[in-house]
Amino acid sequence: DDNIIEPKDLEKFLSNKIKVEGKTGNLGEKVVVSREKSKIHVTAESPFSKRYLKYLSKKYLKMQQLRDFLRVVAPNKTTYELRYFKHSEENEEE
């Protein structure tokens, strides 16, 4: 909700990069990528790896040069979230 990344751009990236039967952009009706405000839903009829979504999300963050600030976290079995890294005060007086 803080406009660091555009959900529509991530949705487009996932639609273009997800491989189905070894081909990118071959979503057909087996995989559906949809967006609801700031949430992106990926629904698959065929077996689909959640780890693959994490890989593509990290790739998108790297492409947008946000990999140093955001991380991909799985709060439950079917969901991934993008969260900020927690930076502690490392430059405190010693």
N, CA, C and O atoms as CSV, one atom per row, in Angstrom:
chain,resi,resn,atom,element,x,y,z
A,1,ASP,N,N,0.801,-1.200,0.000
A,1,ASP,CA,C,0.000,0.000,0.000
A,1,ASP,C,C,0.848,1.271,0.000
A,1,ASP,O,O,0.302,2.374,0.017
A,2,ASP,N,N,2.166,1.132,-0.019
A,2,ASP,CA,C,3.012,2.320,0.054
A,2,ASP,C,C,3.621,2.706,-1.300
A,2,ASP,O,O,4.539,3.525,-1.349
A,3,ASN,N,N,3.132,2.137,-2.375
A,3,ASN,CA,C,3.493,2.514,-3.749
A,3,ASN,C,C,4.969,2.330,-4.093
A,3,ASN,O,O,5.481,3.016,-4.977
A,4,ILE,N,N,5.658,1.420,-3.414
A,4,ILE,CA,C,7.038,1.126,-3.794
A,4,ILE,C,C,7.047,0.319,-5.083
A,4,ILE,O,O,7.834,0.601,-5.987
A,5,ILE,N,N,6.182,-0.677,-5.174
A,5,ILE,CA,C,6.037,-1.416,-6.423
A,5,ILE,C,C,4.595,-1.284,-6.900
A,5,ILE,O,O,3.671,-1.133,-6.101
A,6,GLU,N,N,4.428,-1.342,-8.186
A,6,GLU,CA,C,3.098,-1.289,-8.778
A,6,GLU,C,C,2.571,-2.713,-8.929
A,6,GLU,O,O,3.181,-3.512,-9.640
A,7,PRO,N,N,1.467,-3.052,-8.286
A,7,PRO,CA,C,0.925,-4.412,-8.403
A,7,PRO,C,C,0.624,-4.796,-9.858
A,7,PRO,O,O,0.786,-5.958,-10.233
A,8,LYS,N,N,0.191,-3.838,-10.675
A,8,LYS,CA,C,-0.119,-4.165,-12.067
A,8,LYS,C,C,1.141,-4.560,-12.832
A,8,LYS,O,O,1.081,-5.398,-13.731
A,9,ASP,N,N,2.297,-3.955,-12.480
A,9,ASP,CA,C,3.547,-4.326,-13.138
A,9,ASP,C,C,3.997,-5.728,-12.731
A,9,ASP,O,O,4.476,-6.500,-13.562
A,10,LEU,N,N,3.840,-6.048,-11.448
A,10,LEU,CA,C,4.184,-7.397,-10.978
A,10,LEU,C,C,3.249,-8.428,-11.603
A,10,LEU,O,O,3.686,-9.515,-11.980
A,11,GLU,N,N,1.976,-8.093,-11.714
A,11,GLU,CA,C,1.006,-8.997,-12.352
A,11,GLU,C,C,1.397,-9.261,-13.811
A,11,GLU,O,O,1.354,-10.401,-14.273
A,12,LYS,N,N,1.772,-8.213,-14.522
A,12,LYS,CA,C,2.188,-8.353,-15.924
A,12,LYS,C,C,3.469,-9.181,-16.027
A,12,LYS,O,O,3.596,-10.031,-16.908
A,13,PHE,N,N,4.421,-8.928,-15.116
A,13,PHE,CA,C,5.672,-9.678,-15.098
A,13,PHE,C,C,5.408,-11.166,-14.891
A,13,PHE,O,O,5.962,-12.004,-15.603
A,14,LEU,N,N,4.554,-11.495,-13.907
A,14,LEU,CA,C,4.246,-12.902,-13.642
A,14,LEU,C,C,3.536,-13.535,-14.831
A,14,LEU,O,O,3.827,-14.676,-15.190
A,15,SER,N,N,2.609,-12.808,-15.443
A,15,SER,CA,C,1.890,-13.350,-16.607
A,15,SER,C,C,2.847,-13.657,-17.753
A,15,SER,O,O,2.671,-14.646,-18.464
A,16,ASN,N,N,3.855,-12.812,-17.931
A,16,ASN,CA,C,4.805,-13.009,-19.027
A,16,ASN,C,C,5.854,-14.070,-18.727
A,16,ASN,O,O,6.345,-14.724,-19.647
A,17,LYS,N,N,6.207,-14.254,-17.455
A,17,LYS,CA,C,7.334,-15.127,-17.105
A,17,LYS,C,C,6.956,-16.528,-16.648
A,17,LYS,O,O,7.793,-17.428,-16.709
A,18,ILE,N,N,5.728,-16.745,-16.193
A,18,ILE,CA,C,5.353,-18.082,-15.706
A,18,ILE,C,C,5.377,-19.077,-16.856
A,18,ILE,O,O,4.792,-18.851,-17.915
A,19,LYS,N,N,6.071,-20.182,-16.618
A,19,LYS,CA,C,6.173,-21.233,-17.636
A,19,LYS,C,C,5.103,-22.290,-17.400
A,19,LYS,O,O,4.919,-22.770,-16.282
A,20,VAL,N,N,4.406,-22.641,-18.465
A,20,VAL,CA,C,3.448,-23.743,-18.437
A,20,VAL,C,C,3.860,-24.690,-19.551
A,20,VAL,O,O,3.971,-24.283,-20.708
A,21,GLU,N,N,4.086,-25.944,-19.210
A,21,GLU,CA,C,4.546,-26.959,-20.151
A,21,GLU,C,C,5.826,-26.517,-20.862
A,21,GLU,O,O,5.996,-26.758,-22.057
A,22,GLY,N,N,6.725,-25.867,-20.114
A,22,GLY,CA,C,8.031,-25.493,-20.638
A,22,GLY,C,C,8.075,-24.248,-21.490
A,22,GLY,O,O,9.130,-23.935,-22.041
A,23,LYS,N,N,6.976,-23.519,-21.626
A,23,LYS,CA,C,6.963,-22.320,-22.460
A,23,LYS,C,C,6.484,-21.120,-21.644
A,23,LYS,O,O,5.493,-21.210,-20.919
A,24,THR,N,N,7.195,-19.995,-21.768
A,24,THR,CA,C,6.767,-18.788,-21.072
A,24,THR,C,C,5.611,-18.146,-21.813
A,24,THR,O,O,5.504,-18.252,-23.035
A,25,GLY,N,N,4.751,-17.484,-21.066
A,25,GLY,CA,C,3.608,-16.802,-21.659
A,25,GLY,C,C,2.536,-17.736,-22.181
A,25,GLY,O,O,1.653,-17.312,-22.926
A,26,ASN,N,N,2.603,-19.013,-21.797
A,26,ASN,CA,C,1.671,-20.031,-22.282
A,26,ASN,C,C,0.659,-20.374,-21.182
A,26,ASN,O,O,0.438,-21.548,-20.884
A,27,LEU,N,N,0.044,-19.344,-20.576
A,27,LEU,CA,C,-0.823,-19.585,-19.425
A,27,LEU,C,C,-2.092,-20.337,-19.793
A,27,LEU,O,O,-2.491,-21.265,-19.089
A,28,GLY,N,N,-2.725,-19.945,-20.885
A,28,GLY,CA,C,-3.970,-20.598,-21.286
A,28,GLY,C,C,-5.006,-20.508,-20.186
A,28,GLY,O,O,-5.153,-19.463,-19.552
A,29,GLU,N,N,-5.718,-21.582,-19.957
A,29,GLU,CA,C,-6.727,-21.604,-18.895
A,29,GLU,C,C,-6.237,-22.380,-17.676
A,29,GLU,O,O,-6.954,-22.494,-16.682
A,30,LYS,N,N,-5.019,-22.914,-17.751
A,30,LYS,CA,C,-4.490,-23.703,-16.645
A,30,LYS,C,C,-3.998,-22.830,-15.495
A,30,LYS,O,O,-4.093,-23.224,-14.333
A,31,VAL,N,N,-3.473,-21.645,-15.812
A,31,VAL,CA,C,-2.961,-20.735,-14.788
A,31,VAL,C,C,-3.600,-19.365,-15.005
A,31,VAL,O,O,-3.600,-18.835,-16.116
A,32,VAL,N,N,-4.142,-18.803,-13.928
A,32,VAL,CA,C,-4.779,-17.492,-14.007
A,32,VAL,C,C,-4.081,-16.553,-13.024
A,32,VAL,O,O,-3.970,-16.860,-11.837
A,33,VAL,N,N,-3.610,-15.403,-13.523
A,33,VAL,CA,C,-3.001,-14.378,-12.682
A,33,VAL,C,C,-3.977,-13.213,-12.632
A,33,VAL,O,O,-4.307,-12.627,-13.663
A,34,SER,N,N,-4.443,-12.876,-11.420
A,34,SER,CA,C,-5.398,-11.774,-11.280
A,34,SER,C,C,-4.943,-10.860,-10.152
A,34,SER,O,O,-4.151,-11.252,-9.295
A,35,ARG,N,N,-5.460,-9.627,-10.167
A,35,ARG,CA,C,-5.060,-8.627,-9.177
A,35,ARG,C,C,-6.308,-8.061,-8.507
A,35,ARG,O,O,-7.323,-7.805,-9.155
A,36,GLU,N,N,-6.204,-7.873,-7.193
A,36,GLU,CA,C,-7.279,-7.268,-6.415
A,36,GLU,C,C,-6.638,-6.215,-5.514
A,36,GLU,O,O,-6.081,-6.548,-4.468
A,37,LYS,N,N,-6.715,-4.967,-5.911
A,37,LYS,CA,C,-6.034,-3.843,-5.245
A,37,LYS,C,C,-4.541,-4.123,-5.167
A,37,LYS,O,O,-3.865,-4.096,-6.196
A,38,SER,N,N,-4.004,-4.392,-3.981
A,38,SER,CA,C,-2.566,-4.624,-3.864
A,38,SER,C,C,-2.219,-6.108,-3.722
A,38,SER,O,O,-1.075,-6.448,-3.419
A,39,LYS,N,N,-3.203,-6.995,-3.941
A,39,LYS,CA,C,-2.949,-8.433,-3.852
A,39,LYS,C,C,-3.000,-9.046,-5.243
A,39,LYS,O,O,-3.839,-8.688,-6.070
A,40,ILE,N,N,-2.087,-9.975,-5.479
A,40,ILE,CA,C,-2.054,-10.690,-6.750
A,40,ILE,C,C,-2.349,-12.153,-6.461
A,40,ILE,O,O,-1.716,-12.767,-5.602
A,41,HIS,N,N,-3.313,-12.703,-7.180
A,41,HIS,CA,C,-3.717,-14.091,-6.996
A,41,HIS,C,C,-3.260,-14.905,-8.202
A,41,HIS,O,O,-3.490,-14.520,-9.349
A,42,VAL,N,N,-2.615,-16.028,-7.928
A,42,VAL,CA,C,-2.232,-16.969,-8.984
A,42,VAL,C,C,-2.972,-18.264,-8.702
A,42,VAL,O,O,-2.765,-18.902,-7.669
A,43,THR,N,N,-3.841,-18.646,-9.638
A,43,THR,CA,C,-4.638,-19.858,-9.494
A,43,THR,C,C,-4.220,-20.821,-10.589
A,43,THR,O,O,-4.168,-20.450,-11.761
A,44,ALA,N,N,-3.918,-22.068,-10.209
A,44,ALA,CA,C,-3.453,-23.053,-11.188
A,44,ALA,C,C,-4.252,-24.340,-11.067
A,44,ALA,O,O,-4.493,-24.839,-9.969
A,45,GLU,N,N,-4.656,-24.866,-12.215
A,45,GLU,CA,C,-5.337,-26.163,-12.236
A,45,GLU,C,C,-4.321,-27.292,-12.206
A,45,GLU,O,O,-4.507,-28.285,-11.503
A,46,SER,N,N,-3.252,-27.138,-12.966
A,46,SER,CA,C,-2.211,-28.164,-13.006
A,46,SER,C,C,-1.279,-27.980,-11.805
A,46,SER,O,O,-1.308,-26.928,-11.166
A,47,PRO,N,N,-0.459,-28.975,-11.489
A,47,PRO,CA,C,0.482,-28.838,-10.375
A,47,PRO,C,C,1.386,-27.625,-10.582
A,47,PRO,O,O,1.955,-27.437,-11.657
A,48,PHE,N,N,1.508,-26.808,-9.539
A,48,PHE,CA,C,2.247,-25.560,-9.658
A,48,PHE,C,C,3.061,-25.344,-8.386
A,48,PHE,O,O,2.530,-25.456,-7.281
A,49,SER,N,N,4.326,-25.041,-8.538
A,49,SER,CA,C,5.233,-24.896,-7.409
A,49,SER,C,C,5.124,-23.509,-6.781
A,49,SER,O,O,5.260,-22.494,-7.464
A,50,LYS,N,N,4.878,-23.481,-5.485
A,50,LYS,CA,C,4.843,-22.210,-4.770
A,50,LYS,C,C,6.244,-21.595,-4.747
A,50,LYS,O,O,6.397,-20.373,-4.769
A,51,ARG,N,N,7.234,-22.435,-4.703
A,51,ARG,CA,C,8.627,-21.990,-4.703
A,51,ARG,C,C,8.956,-21.243,-5.996
A,51,ARG,O,O,9.749,-20.302,-5.983
A,52,TYR,N,N,8.357,-21.653,-7.102
A,52,TYR,CA,C,8.565,-20.995,-8.392
A,52,TYR,C,C,8.049,-19.561,-8.350
A,52,TYR,O,O,8.665,-18.667,-8.930
A,53,LEU,N,N,6.928,-19.333,-7.671
A,53,LEU,CA,C,6.409,-17.973,-7.508
A,53,LEU,C,C,7.364,-17.116,-6.689
A,53,LEU,O,O,7.559,-15.936,-6.983
A,54,LYS,N,N,7.958,-17.714,-5.660
A,54,LYS,CA,C,8.920,-16.980,-4.845
A,54,LYS,C,C,10.132,-16.609,-5.695
A,54,LYS,O,O,10.634,-15.488,-5.605
A,55,TYR,N,N,10.599,-17.536,-6.511
A,55,TYR,CA,C,11.729,-17.282,-7.395
A,55,TYR,C,C,11.423,-16.126,-8.346
A,55,TYR,O,O,12.245,-15.225,-8.512
A,56,LEU,N,N,10.245,-16.147,-8.969
A,56,LEU,CA,C,9.880,-15.084,-9.899
A,56,LEU,C,C,9.694,-13.748,-9.184
A,56,LEU,O,O,10.040,-12.701,-9.732
A,57,SER,N,N,9.156,-13.775,-7.980
A,57,SER,CA,C,8.991,-12.538,-7.214
A,57,SER,C,C,10.342,-11.919,-6.876
A,57,SER,O,O,10.519,-10.705,-6.971
A,58,LYS,N,N,11.292,-12.761,-6.480
A,58,LYS,CA,C,12.640,-12.268,-6.197
A,58,LYS,C,C,13.295,-11.710,-7.451
A,58,LYS,O,O,13.995,-10.699,-7.399
A,59,LYS,N,N,13.065,-12.367,-8.570
A,59,LYS,CA,C,13.610,-11.903,-9.845
A,59,LYS,C,C,13.048,-10.524,-10.198
A,59,LYS,O,O,13.773,-9.656,-10.684
A,60,TYR,N,N,11.757,-10.333,-9.950
A,60,TYR,CA,C,11.123,-9.031,-10.207
A,60,TYR,C,C,11.719,-7.956,-9.303
A,60,TYR,O,O,12.007,-6.850,-9.762
A,61,LEU,N,N,11.906,-8.275,-8.013
A,61,LEU,CA,C,12.494,-7.308,-7.086
A,61,LEU,C,C,13.911,-6.941,-7.501
A,61,LEU,O,O,14.304,-5.778,-7.402
A,62,LYS,N,N,14.672,-7.907,-7.959
A,62,LYS,CA,C,16.039,-7.653,-8.409
A,62,LYS,C,C,16.026,-6.746,-9.635
A,62,LYS,O,O,16.847,-5.835,-9.750
A,63,MET,N,N,15.092,-6.998,-10.548
A,63,MET,CA,C,14.977,-6.194,-11.765
A,63,MET,C,C,14.611,-4.741,-11.419
A,63,MET,O,O,15.075,-3.814,-12.083
A,64,GLN,N,N,13.790,-4.541,-10.395
A,64,GLN,CA,C,13.374,-3.203,-9.967
A,64,GLN,C,C,14.361,-2.582,-8.968
A,64,GLN,O,O,14.131,-1.478,-8.475
A,65,GLN,N,N,15.440,-3.279,-8.677
A,65,GLN,CA,C,16.473,-2.863,-7.722
A,65,GLN,C,C,15.895,-2.623,-6.319
A,65,GLN,O,O,16.276,-1.678,-5.630
A,66,LEU,N,N,14.972,-3.496,-5.918
A,66,LEU,CA,C,14.363,-3.418,-4.600
A,66,LEU,C,C,14.729,-4.604,-3.720
A,66,LEU,O,O,14.236,-4.722,-2.599
A,67,ARG,N,N,15.579,-5.471,-4.213
A,67,ARG,CA,C,15.917,-6.704,-3.505
A,67,ARG,C,C,16.595,-6.426,-2.165
A,67,ARG,O,O,16.514,-7.253,-1.256
A,68,ASP,N,N,17.263,-5.279,-2.024
A,68,ASP,CA,C,17.949,-4.949,-0.777
A,68,ASP,C,C,16.991,-4.434,0.291
A,68,ASP,O,O,17.354,-4.369,1.466
A,69,PHE,N,N,15.773,-4.066,-0.102
A,69,PHE,CA,C,14.832,-3.461,0.837
A,69,PHE,C,C,13.635,-4.351,1.169
A,69,PHE,O,O,13.074,-4.261,2.261
A,70,LEU,N,N,13.249,-5.202,0.230
A,70,LEU,CA,C,12.085,-6.056,0.423
A,70,LEU,C,C,12.486,-7.517,0.387
A,70,LEU,O,O,13.464,-7.885,-0.264
A,71,ARG,N,N,11.730,-8.347,1.085
A,71,ARG,CA,C,11.963,-9.787,1.043
A,71,ARG,C,C,10.632,-10.493,0.856
A,71,ARG,O,O,9.574,-9.933,1.143
A,72,VAL,N,N,10.691,-11.720,0.377
A,72,VAL,CA,C,9.498,-12.518,0.133
A,72,VAL,C,C,9.346,-13.492,1.297
A,72,VAL,O,O,10.242,-14.293,1.563
A,73,VAL,N,N,8.207,-13.422,1.991
A,73,VAL,CA,C,7.976,-14.212,3.197
A,73,VAL,C,C,6.691,-15.012,3.033
A,73,VAL,O,O,5.715,-14.518,2.468
A,74,ALA,N,N,6.689,-16.243,3.526
A,74,ALA,CA,C,5.489,-17.085,3.482
A,74,ALA,C,C,4.839,-17.104,4.862
A,74,ALA,O,O,5.299,-17.830,5.742
A,75,PRO,N,N,3.763,-16.309,5.075
A,75,PRO,CA,C,3.102,-16.320,6.386
A,75,PRO,C,C,2.264,-17.577,6.623
A,75,PRO,O,O,2.026,-17.949,7.772
A,76,ASN,N,N,1.815,-18.232,5.555
A,76,ASN,CA,C,1.111,-19.507,5.693
A,76,ASN,C,C,1.382,-20.370,4.471
A,76,ASN,O,O,2.188,-20.004,3.616
A,77,LYS,N,N,0.721,-21.500,4.388
A,77,LYS,CA,C,1.043,-22.503,3.373
A,77,LYS,C,C,0.719,-22.072,1.934
A,77,LYS,O,O,1.336,-22.572,0.993
A,78,THR,N,N,-0.222,-21.170,1.756
A,78,THR,CA,C,-0.652,-20.826,0.395
A,78,THR,C,C,-0.376,-19.379,0.003
A,78,THR,O,O,-0.851,-18.929,-1.040
A,79,THR,N,N,0.381,-18.638,0.816
A,79,THR,CA,C,0.532,-17.209,0.593
A,79,THR,C,C,1.987,-16.767,0.677
A,79,THR,O,O,2.771,-17.305,1.460
A,80,TYR,N,N,2.333,-15.777,-0.141
A,80,TYR,CA,C,3.603,-15.058,-0.016
A,80,TYR,C,C,3.300,-13.596,0.193
A,80,TYR,O,O,2.312,-13.081,-0.331
A,81,GLU,N,N,4.148,-12.914,0.964
A,81,GLU,CA,C,4.039,-11.483,1.179
A,81,GLU,C,C,5.387,-10.844,0.936
A,81,GLU,O,O,6.428,-11.479,1.103
A,82,LEU,N,N,5.362,-9.581,0.541
A,82,LEU,CA,C,6.584,-8.797,0.427
A,82,LEU,C,C,6.680,-7.936,1.676
A,82,LEU,O,O,5.765,-7.175,1.989
A,83,ARG,N,N,7.788,-8.061,2.380
A,83,ARG,CA,C,7.979,-7.303,3.621
A,83,ARG,C,C,9.306,-6.572,3.582
A,83,ARG,O,O,10.224,-6.956,2.859
A,84,TYR,N,N,9.392,-5.510,4.374
A,84,TYR,CA,C,10.643,-4.770,4.502
A,84,TYR,C,C,11.622,-5.548,5.353
A,84,TYR,O,O,11.227,-6.262,6.274
A,85,PHE,N,N,12.919,-5.407,5.039
A,85,PHE,CA,C,13.944,-5.924,5.923
A,85,PHE,C,C,13.956,-5.064,7.177
A,85,PHE,O,O,13.750,-3.853,7.099
A,86,LYS,N,N,14.190,-5.666,8.312
A,86,LYS,CA,C,14.327,-4.905,9.549
A,86,LYS,C,C,15.797,-4.595,9.748
A,86,LYS,O,O,16.604,-5.492,9.990
A,87,HIS,N,N,16.139,-3.328,9.644
A,87,HIS,CA,C,17.522,-2.905,9.823
A,87,HIS,C,C,17.704,-2.390,11.240
A,87,HIS,O,O,17.010,-1.474,11.681
A,88,SER,N,N,18.642,-2.991,11.936
A,88,SER,CA,C,18.935,-2.528,13.291
A,88,SER,C,C,19.977,-1.414,13.216
A,88,SER,O,O,20.661,-1.252,12.206
A,89,GLU,N,N,20.082,-0.674,14.272
A,89,GLU,CA,C,21.058,0.405,14.315
A,89,GLU,C,C,22.442,-0.196,14.507
A,89,GLU,O,O,22.860,-0.462,15.634
A,90,GLU,N,N,23.153,-0.408,13.403
A,90,GLU,CA,C,24.479,-1.011,13.477
A,90,GLU,C,C,25.559,0.040,13.730
A,90,GLU,O,O,26.677,-0.294,14.122
A,91,ASN,N,N,25.227,1.286,13.509
A,91,ASN,CA,C,26.214,2.346,13.636
A,91,ASN,C,C,26.136,3.050,14.995
A,91,ASN,O,O,26.511,4.216,15.118
A,92,GLU,N,N,25.648,2.334,16.010
A,92,GLU,CA,C,25.581,2.922,17.344
A,92,GLU,C,C,26.978,3.109,17.899
A,92,GLU,O,O,27.925,2.460,17.454
A,93,GLU,N,N,27.104,3.999,18.873
A,93,GLU,CA,C,28.402,4.230,19.493
A,93,GLU,C,C,28.828,2.987,20.263
A,93,GLU,O,O,28.024,2.359,20.952
A,94,GLU,N,N,30.103,2.646,20.135
A,94,GLU,CA,C,30.622,1.447,20.809
A,94,GLU,C,C,31.439,1.808,22.006
A,94,GLU,O,O,31.952,0.924,22.693
